[in-house]
Amino acid sequence: MPRPLKWRQVCALPNNNKFGPLDVTFDADQYIKMSVDEYETIRLIDLEGLDQEQCAQQMKVARTTVQGIYADARKKIASSLVNGNPLIIEGGTY
């Protein structure tokens, strides 16, 4: 039986939740979906300059959890930039 998901602390939802090419229309299945907690780890680590331990304390989860969330978020951002797919931020356990 898997462990229950722990709710993650998030300061605020993003002002904009869709990013990507401006002149192209995409089907819903072409969007890369990033969760709000993935967005929060990117904001705390890359924008605010916190390390993973400080980010984990702020989000009230383990550092290893932050490490996994952060790796997934960076992969999604890289895929969006390299492949030109739009990125949408929604959902997650927060």
N, C-alpha and C positions, 0 to 999 in steps of 0.2 A: 504494500500500500504506500503510495507516494506521500511525502510530507505535504501538509497544507501550505498554500501560497501565503507568503507574508506580505501584507500591504506595505507599499513603499511611500515614503513622505515626499511630496512634490510641492515646491513653493508656489508655482503658478502655471497655468496652462499657457502654451505658446500663443502669441498675438496672431500669427499666421500659421496655418497648419498644412498648407500646400506649397510645394516648391518644385520648380522644374522648368523645362523649355516653355517659352511664352507663345510661340507661334504655331504650336502643334497640338492637335487633339489626340487624346489617348483613350483607350478603352479602360474600364475599371480594373481589369485583370493585369494591366501593364503598370499600375501604380506600385511603388515599393512602400509598404506600410511599416512605419516606425511607431512604437508605442510611446506613450507620454513619459514613462520611466526611462526609456532609452534616451529620449530628448533631454530629460533632466540630468542624466549622467554626462552627456556631451556638454550641456550648459555649465555644470559645476566643474568638471575637470578641464575642459578646453577653454571655456570663456572666463570662468571665475578663477582658474588656476589652482584649484584644490587638488590634493593627491587622492588616490583611491581610498585611503583610510578615512580621510576627512569627509569625502563624498559619502562613504558608507555610514558614517556617524550622522550626517545630515539627513540621509534618506532612511535611517533606522533599519539597515540591513547589514549583512556580513560583507566584508571586503571582497571575498571570493564571488559573492553575488554581483557586486558592482563590477568586478573584473569581467564577468561573463556578459553582463548587460552592455558594458562599454565596448567590448569586442564586437558584439552583434550590431550595435549602433554604427560603429565606424565602417563595418562591412557594407551596411545598407547605404550610408552616405557615399562611399566610394563607388558602389554599383550605380547609384543614381547619377553621379558626376561622369563616370566613364561611359556608361551605356546610354545616357540621356533620358532615363526614365524619370517621371515625376515622383516626388516623395510626398507622402501624406502622413501626418502625425495624428494618431487617434488610438484610443483603447489602452489596455495594459492594466496592471494591478497597482493602483495608487490611491 
